[in-house]
Amino acid sequence: MQIGRLGYPITAIVYSEGPKFEAFLQEFTGATAEQGMRLAGLIQHSEPKPGRLKCDMYLRDLATGELHAISDDRGPQARGCVLNTDRLLRACTVAEAQLSSQTALLVLCKFGKTEVEGGGFRSLIARALELSVPVLIGVPLINLLPFREFSAGLAREMDLSEIVSSPLTAAERLLSHWSLMSETKTEVA
């Protein structure tokens, strides 16, 4: 796993266990918000449904607190993807409207299948880069190669196991990286 040099605008947290990363991201965003950091983006909340293989999926908008349902109920025997891409697109549009140069960090839950196929969070990432807002995104191990192609050398990678022990320590470590980026950006300007 490469740990990048200072100056990467995107930080990818690589993981193999989705529920573990989801819990980490909820704790991380809570800890950074408590420190007064202005966040934007979307993080996933999964709600298991009794007697079903698939859960209900929601995205919480970090700027507004709004929950967006992004899954379809395909019945108790559903095995395939239940993601509703139209709802995902609507959530992305709302989140993008909250993104500004005053945003300290854009946090996104996953570079998933939709992003691999060219949609999903890609426009949010592009807008954040235009505004010089650093991005934190989860990348499932299975999507690491397509993510690397997409990010074109603009991302540093960290394995979830390196930071999962303490979300507050992770927040401090990541924040120090981004503040050094800001200082470098200010010096260059």
Backbone as numpy.savetxt, mean C-alpha at the origin, in Angstrom:
# Nx Ny Nz CAx CAy CAz Cx Cy Cz
17.04 -10.29 -0.71 16.19 -9.11 -0.71 17.08 -7.88 -0.71
16.85 -6.99 -1.63 17.67 -5.79 -1.66 17.08 -4.70 -0.77
17.93 -4.07 -0.03 17.54 -2.91 0.76 18.20 -1.74 0.05
17.39 -0.89 -0.52 17.90 0.13 -1.41 18.62 1.27 -0.74
19.25 2.05 -1.57 19.92 3.25 -1.12 18.89 4.33 -0.85
19.28 5.39 -0.15 18.38 6.52 0.08 18.00 7.12 -1.26
16.80 7.64 -1.32 16.37 8.30 -2.53 15.33 7.54 -3.32
15.02 6.32 -2.95 13.97 5.59 -3.64 12.62 6.17 -3.25
11.80 6.56 -4.22 10.49 7.13 -3.89 9.45 6.09 -3.49
9.71 4.82 -3.81 8.77 3.74 -3.49 9.45 2.75 -2.56
8.75 2.37 -1.50 9.23 1.30 -0.63 8.23 0.15 -0.76
8.73 -1.00 -1.14 7.91 -2.20 -1.30 8.17 -3.13 -0.13
7.10 -3.47 0.58 7.21 -4.47 1.65 6.78 -5.80 1.03
7.73 -6.70 0.90 7.49 -7.99 0.24 7.04 -9.00 1.30
5.97 -9.72 0.98 5.42 -10.67 1.94 4.87 -11.90 1.24
4.72 -12.97 2.02 4.12 -14.19 1.50 2.83 -14.56 2.24
2.59 -13.93 3.39 1.37 -14.20 4.16 0.51 -12.95 4.20
-0.57 -12.95 3.39 -1.44 -11.78 3.29 -2.03 -11.31 4.60
-2.61 -12.19 5.42 -3.19 -11.73 6.68 -2.16 -11.09 7.62
-0.95 -11.61 7.62 0.11 -11.05 8.47 0.47 -9.64 7.99
0.57 -9.46 6.67 0.88 -8.13 6.15 -0.28 -7.17 6.40
-1.50 -7.63 6.22 -2.67 -6.77 6.47 -2.67 -6.27 7.90
-2.39 -7.14 8.85 -2.34 -6.74 10.26 -1.20 -5.74 10.50
-0.04 -6.01 9.92 1.09 -5.09 10.06 0.73 -3.71 9.53
0.12 -3.66 8.34 -0.18 -2.38 7.71 -1.19 -1.58 8.54
-2.16 -2.27 9.14 -3.11 -1.57 9.99 -2.41 -0.97 11.21
-1.51 -1.74 11.82 -0.76 -1.24 12.98 0.18 -0.11 12.57
0.85 -0.27 11.44 1.80 0.73 10.95 1.10 2.06 10.68
-0.02 2.02 9.97 -0.72 3.26 9.64 -1.30 3.90 10.90
-1.73 3.08 11.84 -2.20 3.63 13.12 -1.08 4.35 13.85
0.10 3.73 13.89 1.25 4.32 14.60 1.71 5.61 13.93
1.76 5.63 12.60 2.22 6.83 11.91 1.18 7.95 12.01
-0.10 7.61 11.97 -1.14 8.64 12.12 -1.09 9.25 13.51
-0.82 8.43 14.53 -0.70 8.94 15.90 0.47 9.92 16.03
1.48 9.75 15.21 2.62 10.65 15.22 2.33 11.93 14.43
1.11 12.04 13.89 0.72 13.25 13.18 1.07 13.27 11.71
1.44 12.13 11.17 1.80 12.07 9.77 0.55 12.11 8.89
0.56 12.94 7.87 -0.59 13.04 6.97 -0.49 11.94 5.91
-1.38 10.96 6.04 -1.37 9.80 5.15 -2.49 9.89 4.11
-2.25 9.28 2.98 -3.28 9.06 1.97 -3.10 7.63 1.50
-4.11 7.10 0.86 -4.01 5.76 0.31 -5.11 4.85 0.79
-4.95 3.58 0.48 -5.98 2.59 0.75 -5.35 1.33 1.34
-5.90 0.91 2.49 -5.43 -0.35 3.07 -6.60 -1.31 3.20
-6.30 -2.58 3.07 -7.35 -3.60 3.04 -7.76 -4.05 4.42
-9.06 -4.28 4.57 -9.63 -4.92 5.74 -10.43 -6.11 5.22
-10.09 -7.29 5.65 -10.79 -8.49 5.23 -11.68 -8.98 6.36
-12.92 -9.29 6.03 -13.86 -9.81 7.02 -14.26 -11.22 6.63
-13.81 -12.21 7.41 -14.20 -13.59 7.12 -15.71 -13.75 7.22
-16.25 -14.61 6.37 -17.68 -14.92 6.41 -17.81 -16.38 6.86
-18.56 -16.62 7.92 -18.72 -18.00 8.40 -19.23 -18.92 7.30
-18.59 -20.08 7.19 -19.02 -21.08 6.21 -18.59 -20.78 4.79
-17.69 -19.81 4.59 -17.27 -19.46 3.24 -15.74 -19.47 3.13
-15.28 -19.79 1.94 -13.84 -19.78 1.69 -13.31 -18.37 1.52
-14.10 -17.52 0.89 -13.67 -16.15 0.59 -14.24 -15.17 1.60
-13.48 -14.13 1.89 -13.91 -13.10 2.84 -14.46 -11.90 2.07
-15.11 -11.01 2.80 -15.49 -9.72 2.24 -14.28 -8.81 2.34
-14.02 -8.06 1.28 -12.85 -7.17 1.26 -13.31 -5.72 1.22
-12.65 -4.91 2.05 -12.91 -3.48 2.10 -11.58 -2.76 2.01
-11.61 -1.56 1.46 -10.46 -0.68 1.49 -10.80 0.51 2.35
-9.92 0.82 3.30 -10.11 2.01 4.13 -9.25 3.13 3.57
-9.90 4.25 3.27 -9.21 5.43 2.77 -8.53 6.08 3.97
-7.22 6.19 3.92 -6.46 6.71 5.05 -6.66 8.20 5.27
-7.04 8.93 4.25 -7.25 10.38 4.40 -8.62 10.70 4.98
-9.62 9.89 4.64 -11.00 10.20 5.06 -11.57 9.22 6.07
-10.99 8.03 6.17 -11.52 6.99 7.03 -12.65 6.20 6.39
-13.07 6.59 5.20 -14.17 5.93 4.51 -13.81 4.50 4.14
-14.79 3.59 4.30 -14.62 2.19 3.89 -15.29 1.98 2.54
-14.57 1.32 1.64 -15.08 1.01 0.31 -15.15 -0.51 0.18
-16.35 -1.05 -0.04 -16.50 -2.48 -0.30 -15.97 -2.75 -1.70
-15.08 -3.72 -1.84 -14.50 -4.00 -3.16 -14.69 -5.45 -3.60
-15.48 -6.21 -2.87 -15.67 -7.61 -3.26 -17.12 -7.88 -3.62
-17.31 -8.91 -4.42 -18.64 -9.40 -4.79 -18.92 -10.65 -3.98
-20.16 -10.81 -3.57 -20.58 -12.04 -2.89 -20.94 -13.05 -3.96
-20.07 -14.00 -4.18 -20.29 -15.01 -5.22 -20.78 -16.33 -4.64
-21.24 -16.30 -3.41 -21.80 -17.50 -2.81 -20.80 -18.28 -1.99
-21.30 -19.27 -1.22 -20.45 -20.00 -0.28 -19.41 -20.90 -0.93
-19.60 -21.28 -2.17 -18.65 -22.20 -2.83 -17.64 -21.48 -3.71
-17.66 -20.17 -3.74 -16.74 -19.41 -4.60 -15.30 -19.72 -4.24
-14.51 -19.96 -5.25 -13.09 -20.22 -5.05 -12.23 -19.19 -5.76
-12.72 -18.62 -6.82 -11.96 -17.64 -7.59 -12.02 -16.26 -6.96
-11.40 -15.33 -7.65 -11.33 -13.95 -7.16 -12.71 -13.34 -7.04
-12.92 -12.63 -5.97 -14.20 -11.96 -5.74 -14.05 -10.43 -5.83
-12.88 -9.97 -6.28 -12.63 -8.54 -6.39 -13.52 -7.93 -7.47
-14.16 -6.82 -7.13 -14.95 -6.06 -8.09 -14.07 -4.90 -8.54
-13.55 -4.98 -9.76 -12.58 -3.98 -10.23 -13.22 -2.60 -10.42
-14.51 -2.54 -10.70 -15.17 -1.23 -10.81 -15.18 -0.52 -9.45
-15.47 -1.26 -8.39 -15.45 -0.67 -7.05 -14.03 -0.26 -6.65
-13.06 -1.08 -7.03 -11.66 -0.74 -6.76 -11.30 0.57 -7.46
-11.70 0.72 -8.71 -11.42 1.94 -9.46 -12.07 3.15 -8.80
-13.30 3.01 -8.33 -13.97 4.12 -7.64 -13.21 4.51 -6.36
-12.77 3.51 -5.60 -12.00 3.79 -4.37 -10.70 4.51 -4.72
-10.05 4.10 -5.80 -8.80 4.75 -6.22 -9.05 6.19 -6.62
-10.15 6.45 -7.31 -10.49 7.81 -7.73 -10.70 8.71 -6.52
-11.41 8.20 -5.51 -11.65 8.98 -4.28 -10.32 9.23 -3.56
-9.49 8.21 -3.46 -8.20 8.36 -2.77 -7.28 9.33 -3.51
-7.31 9.28 -4.83 -6.46 10.18 -5.61 -6.86 11.64 -5.40
-8.15 11.88 -5.20 -8.62 13.25 -4.95 -8.08 13.80 -3.63
-7.74 12.92 -2.69 -7.21 13.34 -1.39 -5.69 13.54 -1.40
-5.05 13.06 -2.45 -3.59 13.12 -2.55 -3.15 14.52 -2.97
-2.17 15.07 -2.25 -1.65 16.40 -2.60 -0.17 16.45 -2.23
0.45 17.54 -2.59 1.87 17.70 -2.24 2.06 17.82 -0.73
0.97 18.06 0.02 1.02 18.12 1.48 0.97 16.74 2.13
0.68 15.71 1.34 0.62 14.34 1.85 2.04 13.88 2.18
2.20 13.33 3.36 3.53 12.86 3.78 3.86 11.49 3.20
2.82 10.65 3.00 3.06 9.28 2.55 1.79 8.69 1.95
1.93 8.07 0.79 0.85 7.30 0.18 1.07 5.84 0.55
0.08 5.23 1.18 0.17 3.83 1.60 -0.86 3.02 0.82
-0.40 1.95 0.18 -1.28 1.09 -0.59 -1.08 -0.36 -0.17
-2.19 -1.06 -0.07 -2.14 -2.40 0.52 -1.45 -3.45 -0.35
-1.57 -3.33 -1.68 -1.05 -4.46 -2.44 -0.82 -4.12 -3.91
0.28 -4.62 -4.42 0.50 -4.67 -5.86 0.04 -6.06 -6.27
-1.24 -6.16 -6.56 -1.86 -7.46 -6.81 -2.06 -7.75 -8.28
-2.93 -8.70 -8.54 -3.20 -9.14 -9.91 -3.69 -7.99 -10.79
-4.55 -7.13 -10.24 -5.08 -6.02 -11.03 -3.95 -5.07 -11.44
-3.00 -4.82 -10.55 -1.86 -3.96 -10.87 -0.94 -4.65 -11.88
-0.74 -5.95 -11.71 0.09 -6.70 -12.65 -0.48 -6.58 -14.06
-1.82 -6.55 -14.15 -2.49 -6.47 -15.44 -2.59 -5.04 -15.97
-2.08 -4.05 -15.23 -2.02 -2.69 -15.73 -3.02 -1.72 -15.11
-3.79 -2.15 -14.13 -4.80 -1.27 -13.53 -4.57 -1.05 -12.05
-5.69 -0.96 -11.33 -5.63 -0.83 -9.88 -4.94 0.43 -9.39
-3.96 0.26 -8.53 -3.28 1.36 -7.85 -2.24 2.08 -8.70
-2.02 1.64 -9.93 -0.95 2.23 -10.74 -1.11 3.75 -10.91
-2.33 4.22 -11.13 -2.52 5.66 -11.34 -2.24 6.44 -10.05
-2.59 5.86 -8.90 -2.28 6.51 -7.62 -0.78 6.62 -7.41
-0.06 5.57 -7.74 1.40 5.59 -7.60 1.99 6.65 -8.51
1.53 6.70 -9.75 2.04 7.69 -10.70 1.78 9.11 -10.20
0.58 9.35 -9.68 0.24 10.69 -9.19 1.12 11.06 -7.98
1.33 10.10 -7.09 2.20 10.36 -5.93 3.61 10.73 -6.39
4.14 10.02 -7.37 5.47 10.32 -7.87 5.52 11.71 -8.50
4.44 12.09 -9.21 4.37 13.44 -9.80 4.42 14.51 -8.71
3.80 14.22 -7.56 3.74 15.18 -6.45 4.93 15.06 -5.49
5.86 14.15 -5.78 7.02 13.86 -4.92 6.60 13.35 -3.55
5.52 12.58 -3.51 5.04 11.95 -2.27 5.59 10.53 -2.24
6.29 10.14 -1.19 6.79 8.77 -1.11 5.64 7.77 -1.02
5.90 6.56 -1.52 4.89 5.50 -1.59 5.37 4.29 -0.80
4.46 3.72 -0.03 4.69 2.45 0.65 3.63 1.49 0.13
4.06 0.35 -0.39 3.11 -0.61 -0.95 3.53 -2.03 -0.60
2.54 -2.87 -0.35 2.79 -4.28 -0.13 2.91 -4.99 -1.47
3.84 -5.93 -1.54 4.02 -6.71 -2.76 4.07 -8.19 -2.39
3.02 -8.94 -2.76 3.08 -10.38 -2.52 4.26 -10.97 -3.30
4.94 -11.91 -2.69 6.12 -12.51 -3.30 5.83 -12.97 -4.73
4.64 -13.49 -4.97 4.28 -13.99 -6.30 4.27 -12.88 -7.36
4.11 -11.63 -6.93 4.05 -10.50 -7.88 5.32 -9.66 -7.88
6.38 -10.16 -7.27 7.60 -9.36 -7.14 8.23 -9.04 -8.49
8.33 -9.99 -9.40 8.95 -9.71 -10.70 8.14 -8.70 -11.50
6.80 -8.85 -11.61 6.04 -7.81 -12.32 6.14 -6.44 -11.63
6.22 -6.43 -10.30 6.39 -5.15 -9.60 7.72 -4.52 -9.97
8.78 -5.30 -10.01 10.09 -4.77 -10.37 10.07 -4.17 -11.78
9.38 -4.84 -12.69 9.25 -4.29 -14.04 8.50 -2.96 -14.01
7.41 -2.92 -13.26 6.62 -1.70 -13.17 7.41 -0.56 -12.53
8.09 -0.83 -11.43 8.77 0.23 -10.68 10.07 0.69 -11.33
10.58 -0.06 -12.26 11.72 0.35 -13.09 12.88 0.94 -12.27
13.23 0.28 -11.18 14.37 0.73 -10.38 14.08 1.87 -9.42
12.81 2.26 -9.27 12.45 3.36 -8.38 12.05 2.89 -6.98
12.17 1.59 -6.72 11.72 1.06 -5.43 12.84 0.36 -4.69
12.79 0.53 -3.38 13.62 -0.31 -2.52 12.69 -1.38 -1.97
13.24 -2.53 -1.66 12.45 -3.66 -1.16 12.88 -4.02 0.25
11.87 -4.32 1.06 12.12 -4.80 2.42 11.24 -6.02 2.62
11.77 -7.03 3.25 10.98 -8.20 3.56 10.18 -7.93 4.82
8.92 -8.34 4.82 8.06 -8.11 5.98 8.68 -8.65 7.26
9.36 -9.78 7.18 9.96 -10.38 8.38 11.01 -9.46 9.02
11.58 -8.53 8.25 12.58 -7.61 8.77 11.97 -6.54 9.67
10.69 -6.27 9.51 10.08 -5.13 10.21 8.83 -5.47 11.00
8.34 -6.70 10.89 7.05 -7.04 11.48 7.05 -7.07 13.01
8.20 -7.20 13.62 8.23 -7.35 15.07 7.69 -6.14 15.80
7.87 -4.95 15.25 7.41 -3.75 15.92 6.98 -2.70 14.90
5.67 -2.50 14.75 5.21 -1.49 13.80 5.74 -0.09 14.12
5.90 0.25 15.40 6.41 1.57 15.76 7.87 1.71 15.34
8.67 0.68 15.57 10.06 0.70 15.13 10.12 0.78 13.62
9.24 0.02 12.95 9.19 0.07 11.48 8.83 1.47 11.02
7.87 2.08 11.68 7.47 3.44 11.30 8.65 4.40 11.45
9.37 4.30 12.56 10.52 5.18 12.78 11.60 4.95 11.73
11.85 3.68 11.40 12.87 3.34 10.40 12.48 3.87 9.03
11.23 3.66 8.64 10.78 4.12 7.34 10.69 5.65 7.30
10.21 6.25 8.38 10.11 7.70 8.42 11.47 8.37 8.31
12.48 7.78 8.93 13.82 8.37 8.82 14.30 8.31 7.38
13.96 7.26 6.66 14.31 7.15 5.24 13.64 8.27 4.46
12.33 8.47 4.70 11.59 9.48 3.93 12.00 10.89 4.32
12.34 11.14 5.58 12.76 12.49 5.92 14.12 12.79 5.31
14.99 11.80 5.21 16.26 12.01 4.53 16.02 12.30 3.05
15.02 11.63 2.46 14.66 11.90 1.07 14.19 13.35 0.93
13.37 13.82 1.86 12.86 15.18 1.81 13.98 16.19 1.90
14.92 15.92 2.81 16.05 16.84 2.96 16.86 16.89 1.67
17.08 15.73 1.05 17.82 15.68 -0.20 17.07 16.44 -1.29
15.74 16.24 -1.35 14.92 16.92 -2.34 14.99 18.43 -2.14
14.95 18.90 -0.89 15.00 20.33 -0.58 16.35 20.90 -0.97
17.44 20.16 -0.69 18.77 20.64 -1.02 18.94 20.78 -2.52
18.36 19.85 -3.29 18.49 19.87 -4.75 17.70 21.03 -5.33
16.55 21.36 -4.73 15.68 22.42 -5.27 16.25 23.76 -5.11
